Amino acid sequence: MNCFVKIHDPANVPAASMAPGTKERELLKAELEFQKKNPIVIPAIIGGKEVYTDDRHDVIAPHDHSLKLAEFCRLDAQGLKDAVNAAMDAKESWEKLPVEHRLAIFSKAADLIEGKYRYKITAALMLGQSKSAWEAECDSPDEVCDLLRYGIYYAHELYSRQPKATEA
């Protein structure tokens, strides 16, 4: 490899206020209403492709059993075998990626969670886990982004401090 990547010590993601009257609260309320009115179908993902089955089961809000949030597609035995085989194939190609590329993928995921998908994820956590706005905000984008970014940082540190190879 002909490059050196420097990863800086990450800072914790600050929690959004979610106080009444704030922009954050309004964005979250709009997303909550959208998700309540628009249940989704959750496919299985096999080899990067969405697989829809006729064997579907409801996902219900724990705090309101009349609120259907989604349906998930359950796989049969062959579908499960296909999923395991696809995961094993993906493992091999993932391991061949240079570490800098793998860390960049996790970094991009953290950026998307903190930004574009923040309120979607927070609302889904509130509805699916019966959490308050503050609990969901602290558990979801903040903690996940911190976990990803600190994981990236410490993985990079480990890779950069490997012992020197010795001649036999």
KOLDRENBA-217230 format. One record per residue (C-alpha): residue number from 1; residue in three letters; x, y, z. Coordinates in pm, 1 decimal, padded with zeros to 6 digits. Layout:
<sites>
<site><resi>NUM</resi><resn>Ala</resn><east>X</east><north>Y</north><up>Z</up></site>
...
</sites>
This chain:
<sites>
<site><resi>1</resi><resn>Met</resn><east>00000.0</east><north>00000.0</north><up>00000.0</up></site>
<site><resi>2</resi><resn>Asn</resn><east>00132.0</east><north>00342.8</north><up>-00095.6</up></site>
<site><resi>3</resi><resn>Cys</resn><east>-00072.2</east><north>00564.6</north><up>00132.1</up></site>
<site><resi>4</resi><resn>Phe</resn><east>-00103.6</east><north>00655.1</north><up>00495.6</up></site>
<site><resi>5</resi><resn>Val</resn><east>-00444.9</east><north>00725.5</north><up>00641.2</up></site>
<site><resi>6</resi><resn>Lys</resn><east>-00473.5</east><north>00936.6</north><up>00955.8</up></site>
<site><resi>7</resi><resn>Ile</resn><east>-00786.0</east><north>00890.1</north><up>01163.5</up></site>
<site><resi>8</resi><resn>His</resn><east>-00841.1</east><north>01153.1</north><up>01429.7</up></site>
<site><resi>9</resi><resn>Asp</resn><east>-00975.5</east><north>01086.2</north><up>01777.7</up></site>
<site><resi>10</resi><resn>Pro</resn><east>-01355.2</east><north>01117.0</north><up>01741.8</up></site>
<site><resi>11</resi><resn>Ala</resn><east>-01579.8</east><north>01340.5</north><up>01946.4</up></site>
<site><resi>12</resi><resn>Asn</resn><east>-01909.5</east><north>01217.7</north><up>02087.5</up></site>
<site><resi>13</resi><resn>Val</resn><east>-02218.4</east><north>01305.9</north><up>01886.9</up></site>
<site><resi>14</resi><resn>Pro</resn><east>-02419.1</east><north>01566.8</north><up>02078.3</up></site>
<site><resi>15</resi><resn>Ala</resn><east>-02780.4</east><north>01475.0</north><up>02147.0</up></site>
<site><resi>16</resi><resn>Ala</resn><east>-03042.1</east><north>01683.4</north><up>01970.9</up></site>
<site><resi>17</resi><resn>Ser</resn><east>-03249.3</east><north>01889.1</north><up>02212.7</up></site>
<site><resi>18</resi><resn>Met</resn><east>-03594.6</east><north>01756.2</north><up>02118.7</up></site>
<site><resi>19</resi><resn>Ala</resn><east>-03743.1</east><north>02029.9</north><up>02340.5</up></site>
<site><resi>20</resi><resn>Pro</resn><east>-04091.0</east><north>02154.7</north><up>02246.1</up></site>
<site><resi>21</resi><resn>Gly</resn><east>-04077.2</east><north>02423.3</north><up>01979.0</up></site>
<site><resi>22</resi><resn>Thr</resn><east>-03737.1</east><north>02324.1</north><up>01839.9</up></site>
<site><resi>23</resi><resn>Lys</resn><east>-03671.9</east><north>02232.2</north><up>01478.2</up></site>
<site><resi>24</resi><resn>Glu</resn><east>-03551.9</east><north>01888.3</north><up>01594.1</up></site>
<site><resi>25</resi><resn>Arg</resn><east>-03881.3</east><north>01821.5</north><up>01772.9</up></site>
<site><resi>26</resi><resn>Glu</resn><east>-04084.5</east><north>01923.7</north><up>01467.1</up></site>
<site><resi>27</resi><resn>Leu</resn><east>-03879.9</east><north>01702.0</north><up>01233.6</up></site>
<site><resi>28</resi><resn>Leu</resn><east>-03920.2</east><north>01409.9</north><up>01472.8</up></site>
<site><resi>29</resi><resn>Lys</resn><east>-04296.2</east><north>01462.3</north><up>01509.9</up></site>
<site><resi>30</resi><resn>Ala</resn><east>-04339.0</east><north>01470.1</north><up>01132.3</up></site>
<site><resi>31</resi><resn>Glu</resn><east>-04143.1</east><north>01145.3</north><up>01096.1</up></site>
<site><resi>32</resi><resn>Leu</resn><east>-04343.2</east><north>00978.3</north><up>01375.0</up></site>
<site><resi>33</resi><resn>Glu</resn><east>-04669.1</east><north>01064.1</north><up>01199.4</up></site>
<site><resi>34</resi><resn>Phe</resn><east>-04534.6</east><north>00941.7</north><up>00867.1</up></site>
<site><resi>35</resi><resn>Gln</resn><east>-04425.4</east><north>00605.7</north><up>01011.1</up></site>
<site><resi>36</resi><resn>Lys</resn><east>-04754.5</east><north>00557.2</north><up>01196.9</up></site>
<site><resi>37</resi><resn>Lys</resn><east>-04953.0</east><north>00607.9</north><up>00874.4</up></site>
<site><resi>38</resi><resn>Asn</resn><east>-04722.2</east><north>00412.5</north><up>00642.0</up></site>
<site><resi>39</resi><resn>Pro</resn><east>-04638.8</east><north>00059.9</north><up>00758.4</up></site>
<site><resi>40</resi><resn>Ile</resn><east>-04361.5</east><north>-00097.6</north><up>00554.0</up></site>
<site><resi>41</resi><resn>Val</resn><east>-04283.1</east><north>-00446.6</north><up>00429.5</up></site>
<site><resi>42</resi><resn>Ile</resn><east>-03940.1</east><north>-00563.4</north><up>00547.3</up></site>
<site><resi>43</resi><resn>Pro</resn><east>-03782.2</east><north>-00803.8</north><up>00298.3</up></site>
<site><resi>44</resi><resn>Ala</resn><east>-03504.8</east><north>-01049.3</north><up>00368.2</up></site>
<site><resi>45</resi><resn>Ile</resn><east>-03177.7</east><north>-00936.4</north><up>00210.3</up></site>
<site><resi>46</resi><resn>Ile</resn><east>-02984.3</east><north>-01215.2</north><up>00039.5</up></site>
<site><resi>47</resi><resn>Gly</resn><east>-02670.7</east><north>-01134.4</north><up>-00153.6</up></site>
<site><resi>48</resi><resn>Gly</resn><east>-02763.8</east><north>-00765.9</north><up>-00157.0</up></site>
<site><resi>49</resi><resn>Lys</resn><east>-03105.6</east><north>-00834.5</north><up>-00311.7</up></site>
<site><resi>50</resi><resn>Glu</resn><east>-03444.1</east><north>-00780.7</north><up>-00148.3</up></site>
<site><resi>51</resi><resn>Val</resn><east>-03638.3</east><north>-01106.0</north><up>-00114.4</up></site>
<site><resi>52</resi><resn>Tyr</resn><east>-04011.8</east><north>-01078.9</north><up>-00053.4</up></site>
<site><resi>53</resi><resn>Thr</resn><east>-04205.5</east><north>-01383.6</north><up>00061.4</up></site>
<site><resi>54</resi><resn>Asp</resn><east>-04572.6</east><north>-01456.7</north><up>00112.7</up></site>
<site><resi>55</resi><resn>Asp</resn><east>-04497.4</east><north>-01574.6</north><up>00469.0</up></site>
<site><resi>56</resi><resn>Arg</resn><east>-04532.9</east><north>-01236.1</north><up>00642.6</up></site>
<site><resi>57</resi><resn>His</resn><east>-04575.5</east><north>-01143.2</north><up>01005.2</up></site>
<site><resi>58</resi><resn>Asp</resn><east>-04680.5</east><north>-00816.3</north><up>01165.7</up></site>
<site><resi>59</resi><resn>Val</resn><east>-04456.7</east><north>-00586.7</north><up>01365.9</up></site>
<site><resi>60</resi><resn>Ile</resn><east>-04675.7</east><north>-00418.0</north><up>01628.2</up></site>
<site><resi>61</resi><resn>Ala</resn><east>-04588.4</east><north>-00123.8</north><up>01854.2</up></site>
<site><resi>62</resi><resn>Pro</resn><east>-04542.6</east><north>-00260.1</north><up>02209.0</up></site>
<site><resi>63</resi><resn>His</resn><east>-04720.3</east><north>00039.7</north><up>02363.8</up></site>
<site><resi>64</resi><resn>Asp</resn><east>-05015.9</east><north>00033.7</north><up>02119.9</up></site>
<site><resi>65</resi><resn>His</resn><east>-05116.4</east><north>-00307.8</north><up>01990.5</up></site>
<site><resi>66</resi><resn>Ser</resn><east>-05350.2</east><north>-00150.2</north><up>01735.5</up></site>
<site><resi>67</resi><resn>Leu</resn><east>-05054.6</east><north>00021.6</north><up>01564.2</up></site>
<site><resi>68</resi><resn>Lys</resn><east>-04904.7</east><north>-00196.0</north><up>01290.1</up></site>
<site><resi>69</resi><resn>Leu</resn><east>-04559.0</east><north>-00065.5</north><up>01204.0</up></site>
<site><resi>70</resi><resn>Ala</resn><east>-04450.2</east><north>-00322.0</north><up>00945.6</up></site>
<site><resi>71</resi><resn>Glu</resn><east>-04465.9</east><north>-00673.2</north><up>00809.1</up></site>
<site><resi>72</resi><resn>Phe</resn><east>-04150.5</east><north>-00881.5</north><up>00786.6</up></site>
<site><resi>73</resi><resn>Cys</resn><east>-04091.3</east><north>-01158.1</north><up>00534.6</up></site>
<site><resi>74</resi><resn>Arg</resn><east>-03995.1</east><north>-01491.9</north><up>00683.7</up></site>
<site><resi>75</resi><resn>Leu</resn><east>-03772.8</east><north>-01726.9</north><up>00484.5</up></site>
<site><resi>76</resi><resn>Asp</resn><east>-03823.9</east><north>-02099.1</north><up>00437.0</up></site>
<site><resi>77</resi><resn>Ala</resn><east>-03540.5</east><north>-02351.4</north><up>00485.6</up></site>
<site><resi>78</resi><resn>Gln</resn><east>-03402.2</east><north>-02296.1</north><up>00132.8</up></site>
<site><resi>79</resi><resn>Gly</resn><east>-03411.7</east><north>-01919.8</north><up>00178.2</up></site>
<site><resi>80</resi><resn>Leu</resn><east>-03215.8</east><north>-01953.8</north><up>00502.4</up></site>
<site><resi>81</resi><resn>Lys</resn><east>-02954.0</east><north>-02171.4</north><up>00329.0</up></site>
<site><resi>82</resi><resn>Asp</resn><east>-02927.6</east><north>-01914.2</north><up>00048.6</up></site>
<site><resi>83</resi><resn>Ala</resn><east>-02884.3</east><north>-01636.4</north><up>00306.8</up></site>
<site><resi>84</resi><resn>Val</resn><east>-02607.0</east><north>-01822.7</north><up>00490.8</up></site>
<site><resi>85</resi><resn>Asn</resn><east>-02425.9</east><north>-01899.2</north><up>00165.0</up></site>
<site><resi>86</resi><resn>Ala</resn><east>-02452.2</east><north>-01536.5</north><up>00051.7</up></site>
<site><resi>87</resi><resn>Ala</resn><east>-02320.1</east><north>-01419.4</north><up>00389.5</up></site>
<site><resi>88</resi><resn>Met</resn><east>-02021.9</east><north>-01652.8</north><up>00363.4</up></site>
<site><resi>89</resi><resn>Asp</resn><east>-01948.3</east><north>-01525.5</north><up>00011.1</up></site>
<site><resi>90</resi><resn>Ala</resn><east>-01974.0</east><north>-01166.0</north><up>00133.8</up></site>
<site><resi>91</resi><resn>Lys</resn><east>-01736.8</east><north>-01245.0</north><up>00421.1</up></site>
<site><resi>92</resi><resn>Glu</resn><east>-01466.1</east><north>-01350.0</north><up>00177.2</up></site>
<site><resi>93</resi><resn>Ser</resn><east>-01495.9</east><north>-01037.8</north><up>-00037.1</up></site>
<site><resi>94</resi><resn>Trp</resn><east>-01515.6</east><north>-00814.6</north><up>00274.4</up></site>
<site><resi>95</resi><resn>Glu</resn><east>-01193.3</east><north>-00961.7</north><up>00409.9</up></site>
<site><resi>96</resi><resn>Lys</resn><east>-01016.3</east><north>-00886.2</north><up>00080.1</up></site>
<site><resi>97</resi><resn>Leu</resn><east>-01102.0</east><north>-00514.7</north><up>00098.1</up></site>
<site><resi>98</resi><resn>Pro</resn><east>-00816.7</east><north>-00298.6</north><up>00226.1</up></site>
<site><resi>99</resi><resn>Val</resn><east>-00878.6</east><north>-00195.0</north><up>00585.3</up></site>
<site><resi>100</resi><resn>Glu</resn><east>-00898.5</east><north>00172.1</north><up>00486.9</up></site>
<site><resi>101</resi><resn>His</resn><east>-01193.2</east><north>00092.7</north><up>00259.2</up></site>
<site><resi>102</resi><resn>Arg</resn><east>-01371.0</east><north>-00102.3</north><up>00532.6</up></site>
<site><resi>103</resi><resn>Leu</resn><east>-01322.4</east><north>00181.8</north><up>00779.9</up></site>
<site><resi>104</resi><resn>Ala</resn><east>-01450.1</east><north>00430.7</north><up>00520.0</up></site>
<site><resi>105</resi><resn>Ile</resn><east>-01771.5</east><north>00226.9</north><up>00483.9</up></site>
<site><resi>106</resi><resn>Phe</resn><east>-01834.1</east><north>00243.6</north><up>00858.8</up></site>
<site><resi>107</resi><resn>Ser</resn><east>-01751.8</east><north>00615.3</north><up>00859.3</up></site>
<site><resi>108</resi><resn>Lys</resn><east>-02005.3</east><north>00679.5</north><up>00582.5</up></site>
<site><resi>109</resi><resn>Ala</resn><east>-02266.0</east><north>00480.1</north><up>00777.4</up></site>
<site><resi>110</resi><resn>Ala</resn><east>-02206.3</east><north>00696.5</north><up>01085.4</up></site>
<site><resi>111</resi><resn>Asp</resn><east>-02241.5</east><north>01014.0</north><up>00877.5</up></site>
<site><resi>112</resi><resn>Leu</resn><east>-02572.4</east><north>00893.6</north><up>00730.5</up></site>
<site><resi>113</resi><resn>Ile</resn><east>-02709.9</east><north>00791.1</north><up>01070.9</up></site>
<site><resi>114</resi><resn>Glu</resn><east>-02615.9</east><north>01124.3</north><up>01227.2</up></site>
<site><resi>115</resi><resn>Gly</resn><east>-02749.1</east><north>01327.7</north><up>00937.0</up></site>
<site><resi>116</resi><resn>Lys</resn><east>-02986.9</east><north>01207.5</north><up>00667.9</up></site>
<site><resi>117</resi><resn>Tyr</resn><east>-03147.0</east><north>00922.3</north><up>00865.6</up></site>
<site><resi>118</resi><resn>Arg</resn><east>-03136.7</east><north>01064.0</north><up>01218.7</up></site>
<site><resi>119</resi><resn>Tyr</resn><east>-03509.3</east><north>01130.6</north><up>01262.0</up></site>
<site><resi>120</resi><resn>Lys</resn><east>-03617.1</east><north>00821.9</north><up>01069.3</up></site>
<site><resi>121</resi><resn>Ile</resn><east>-03412.3</east><north>00600.5</north><up>01301.9</up></site>
<site><resi>122</resi><resn>Thr</resn><east>-03513.1</east><north>00791.2</north><up>01616.8</up></site>
<site><resi>123</resi><resn>Ala</resn><east>-03884.4</east><north>00769.9</north><up>01528.3</up></site>
<site><resi>124</resi><resn>Ala</resn><east>-03856.4</east><north>00399.1</north><up>01444.9</up></site>
<site><resi>125</resi><resn>Leu</resn><east>-03690.1</east><north>00336.2</north><up>01780.8</up></site>
<site><resi>126</resi><resn>Met</resn><east>-03959.8</east><north>00531.1</north><up>01964.9</up></site>
<site><resi>127</resi><resn>Leu</resn><east>-04238.4</east><north>00336.0</north><up>01795.5</up></site>
<site><resi>128</resi><resn>Gly</resn><east>-04072.1</east><north>-00004.6</north><up>01789.5</up></site>
<site><resi>129</resi><resn>Gln</resn><east>-03925.0</east><north>00002.3</north><up>02140.5</up></site>
<site><resi>130</resi><resn>Ser</resn><east>-04169.4</east><north>00233.8</north><up>02319.6</up></site>
<site><resi>131</resi><resn>Lys</resn><east>-03905.0</east><north>00489.5</north><up>02408.5</up></site>
<site><resi>132</resi><resn>Ser</resn><east>-03941.2</east><north>00859.5</north><up>02476.5</up></site>
<site><resi>133</resi><resn>Ala</resn><east>-03788.5</east><north>01109.0</north><up>02234.0</up></site>
<site><resi>134</resi><resn>Trp</resn><east>-03493.2</east><north>01167.3</north><up>02467.0</up></site>
<site><resi>135</resi><resn>Glu</resn><east>-03430.1</east><north>00794.5</north><up>02525.3</up></site>
<site><resi>136</resi><resn>Ala</resn><east>-03449.5</east><north>00719.9</north><up>02153.3</up></site>
<site><resi>137</resi><resn>Glu</resn><east>-03225.0</east><north>01011.9</north><up>02062.0</up></site>
<site><resi>138</resi><resn>Cys</resn><east>-02959.1</east><north>00907.0</north><up>02313.9</up></site>
<site><resi>139</resi><resn>Asp</resn><east>-02981.6</east><north>00537.9</north><up>02223.6</up></site>
<site><resi>140</resi><resn>Ser</resn><east>-03004.5</east><north>00565.8</north><up>01849.9</up></site>
<site><resi>141</resi><resn>Pro</resn><east>-02801.4</east><north>00812.2</north><up>01645.9</up></site>
<site><resi>142</resi><resn>Asp</resn><east>-02577.4</east><north>00927.1</north><up>01927.1</up></site>
<site><resi>143</resi><resn>Glu</resn><east>-02470.2</east><north>00588.4</north><up>02060.5</up></site>
<site><resi>144</resi><resn>Val</resn><east>-02453.4</east><north>00413.9</north><up>01724.4</up></site>
<site><resi>145</resi><resn>Cys</resn><east>-02242.0</east><north>00689.7</north><up>01568.8</up></site>
<site><resi>146</resi><resn>Asp</resn><east>-02012.4</east><north>00699.2</north><up>01869.7</up></site>
<site><resi>147</resi><resn>Leu</resn><east>-01976.1</east><north>00320.0</north><up>01858.8</up></site>
<site><resi>148</resi><resn>Leu</resn><east>-01893.0</east><north>00326.2</north><up>01488.1</up></site>
<site><resi>149</resi><resn>Arg</resn><east>-01652.3</east><north>00619.3</north><up>01503.2</up></site>
<site><resi>150</resi><resn>Tyr</resn><east>-01465.9</east><north>00501.2</north><up>01812.6</up></site>
<site><resi>151</resi><resn>Gly</resn><east>-01452.7</east><north>00151.0</north><up>01663.4</up></site>
<site><resi>152</resi><resn>Ile</resn><east>-01298.8</east><north>00298.0</north><up>01347.6</up></site>
<site><resi>153</resi><resn>Tyr</resn><east>-01047.6</east><north>00493.3</north><up>01551.9</up></site>
<site><resi>154</resi><resn>Tyr</resn><east>-00939.2</east><north>00198.8</north><up>01769.3</up></site>
<site><resi>155</resi><resn>Ala</resn><east>-00929.0</east><north>-00045.1</north><up>01476.3</up></site>
<site><resi>156</resi><resn>His</resn><east>-00703.1</east><north>00198.4</north><up>01291.8</up></site>
<site><resi>157</resi><resn>Glu</resn><east>-00483.3</east><north>00229.7</north><up>01601.0</up></site>
<site><resi>158</resi><resn>Leu</resn><east>-00450.1</east><north>-00148.5</north><up>01624.8</up></site>
<site><resi>159</resi><resn>Tyr</resn><east>-00363.3</east><north>-00184.4</north><up>01257.4</up></site>
<site><resi>160</resi><resn>Ser</resn><east>-00106.8</east><north>00095.6</north><up>01274.9</up></site>
<site><resi>161</resi><resn>Arg</resn><east>00071.3</east><north>-00057.8</north><up>01576.2</up></site>
<site><resi>162</resi><resn>Gln</resn><east>00130.2</east><north>-00407.0</north><up>01446.3</up></site>
<site><resi>163</resi><resn>Pro</resn><east>00466.5</east><north>-00559.4</north><up>01529.9</up></site>
<site><resi>164</resi><resn>Lys</resn><east>00734.7</east><north>-00552.5</north><up>01263.0</up></site>
<site><resi>165</resi><resn>Ala</resn><east>00778.4</east><north>-00872.2</north><up>01067.6</up></site>
<site><resi>166</resi><resn>Thr</resn><east>01096.0</east><north>-01064.9</north><up>01142.3</up></site>
<site><resi>167</resi><resn>Glu</resn><east>01307.9</east><north>-01249.5</north><up>00890.6</up></site>
<site><resi>168</resi><resn>Ala</resn><east>01316.2</east><north>-01627.2</north><up>00931.2</up></site>
</sites>
